[in-house]
Amino acid sequence: MEIADFQMLMDEVYGEADRERGIPPTVAWLCEEMGELAQAVRKGTPDQQLHELGDVLAWLASLANQLGLSLEAAAHRYVEDPP
């Protein structure tokens, strides 16, 4: 699945609830999921790591949607001018 397609899917499935929740709580959930990913990387199985990667990606897409930004455009920076 392409990044843009995933971001659009997240908006179709969760967009209304995400917008009602708002940006600050979304950032908090994203940070919580990052912590769960870190723990899965340290102590988890590959299945747990994959699960947490998906959660982080979903919350990141939610945040990007609420900000009106494209994850594809954000990733493109690494193609044209890697930091």
N, C-alpha and C positions, 0 to 999 in steps of 0.2 A: 504494500500500500504506500502510496506517495504521501509525503508529509502534509501537503495541502488537503488531500482527500481525508486524511485522519483528522486534521483540524476541523474540517467541515462536518465530518461525522460527529465529533464531540459537540459541536454547536447544535446540530440537529437533535441529538439525544439529550444533552444536558444544558444547552444554552439558556433556556428560560430560567431554570433553577440557579444556574451560575450567575446570571445577571441579578437575580433577586438577592443572592448571597452577597455579592459585591466583591470588590478587588481586595481590600484588606483581609477578609477571611480566606479568600482564595490563596493569597500569598502565605497565610499561616498554614493552610492545608498542604500546600506545595512544600513548605519547609518540613512539616511533619513527615511527609512521604519521603523526602530526601533523607531524613534521619532513619526511617525504616529501611531505605535502600542501603545506607551505610552499614547498618547492622546486618542486613542480609549478605552484603559483600564480605563482611568480617566472619560471620558465623553461619550463614545460611547455605542452603543447597542451591544448585543452579536453577531449579524450579522456583524457589523463593526469590532468588535474585531477578529472574525474568518477570515474575509477578510484580515486584516492586519497581522495576524499570518501567513497566506498563503504567503503573499508578503515577509515577513521576511524569511520564510523557502526557498522560491524560490531564493532569493538573496544570502542566505547562501550557497545553493547548487551550485549556479553559482560561488561563490568565491572558494568553495572547489574544483570544477572542474578545475578552472584555476590554482589552486595551485597543482593539481594532488593528492589531498588527499581525503580520504573516510570519509563521515559523519558517516557511520556505525562504522568505526574504532575509530573515535572521541567519539562516544557515548559509545562504548564498555569500555572505561576507567572508566565510571561510574558504570559498572557492576563488573569489576574486582577489582578496587581500588578507591572507591569514595573519592573525596577530603574532 
